[in-house]
Amino acid sequence: LVIRTSGEQRISNFMLWQVAYAEWVFPTVLWPDFRAPHFLECLHHYRHRERRFGGVPAQQNGTSAP
C-alpha cells in the first residue's frame, strides 16, 4: 500500500519497479496534518477494494471465470 498525501494522483516516477503491483491511496490531507485516523481511513479503503491481481472480471473479457 502506497499512500500519497495532498490528493495529487501522480507517482512522479517514484520507485517505478518497486510499486508495479502496489495499491495506491491518495488522501487529500497534507503530510504535516496526516494522523492516525487518516492512516486508518487509508487502510479501510484498501481493505474494501476489489483486488484482481492483474486479472480482468469475466464480464469484461467475455469469458467465464475459472
C-alpha positions as CSV (number, residue, x, y, z in Angstrom):
1,L,0.0,0.0,0.0
2,V,1.4,3.4,-1.0
3,I,-0.1,6.5,0.5
4,R,0.4,9.8,-1.3
5,T,-0.9,12.7,0.6
6,S,-2.2,16.0,-0.7
7,G,-4.6,14.4,-3.2
8,E,-2.0,14.5,-6.0
9,Q,-2.7,11.5,-8.2
10,R,0.6,11.0,-10.0
11,I,3.6,8.9,-9.0
12,S,6.3,11.2,-10.4
13,N,8.4,8.2,-11.4
14,F,8.7,7.3,-7.7
15,M,10.1,3.8,-7.3
16,L,8.6,2.6,-10.6
17,W,9.8,-1.0,-10.4
18,Q,9.0,-1.4,-6.7
19,V,5.4,-0.2,-6.9
20,A,4.4,-2.0,-10.1
21,Y,1.8,-4.1,-8.3
22,A,1.2,-1.8,-5.4
23,E,-2.1,-0.4,-4.3
24,W,-2.3,3.4,-4.1
25,V,-4.3,5.7,-1.9
26,F,-4.5,9.5,-2.4
27,P,-5.8,11.2,0.7
28,T,-6.4,15.0,0.3
29,V,-4.8,15.8,3.7
30,L,-1.3,17.3,3.6
31,W,1.6,15.3,5.1
32,P,2.1,17.6,8.2
33,D,-1.5,17.1,9.1
34,F,-1.6,13.3,8.4
35,R,-2.5,11.5,11.6
36,A,-3.6,8.0,12.8
37,P,-7.2,8.5,11.8
38,H,-6.1,9.3,8.2
39,F,-4.0,6.2,8.2
40,L,-6.8,4.1,9.4
41,E,-9.1,5.5,6.7
42,C,-6.5,4.6,4.1
43,L,-6.4,1.0,5.4
44,H,-10.2,0.9,5.3
45,H,-10.2,1.9,1.7
46,Y,-7.6,-0.7,0.9
47,R,-9.5,-3.4,2.8
48,H,-12.6,-2.8,0.7
49,R,-11.0,-2.8,-2.7
50,E,-11.7,-5.4,-5.3
51,R,-8.3,-6.9,-6.0
52,R,-8.0,-8.9,-9.2
53,F,-4.2,-9.4,-9.2
54,G,-3.9,-8.4,-12.8
55,G,-6.9,-10.3,-14.0
56,V,-10.0,-9.0,-15.7
57,P,-13.5,-9.6,-14.5
58,A,-15.4,-12.2,-16.6
59,Q,-17.9,-9.6,-17.7
60,Q,-15.2,-7.5,-19.4
61,N,-13.4,-10.2,-21.4
62,G,-16.4,-12.2,-22.5
63,T,-15.4,-15.5,-20.8
64,S,-16.4,-17.1,-17.6
65,A,-14.1,-17.1,-14.6
66,P,-12.2,-20.4,-13.9
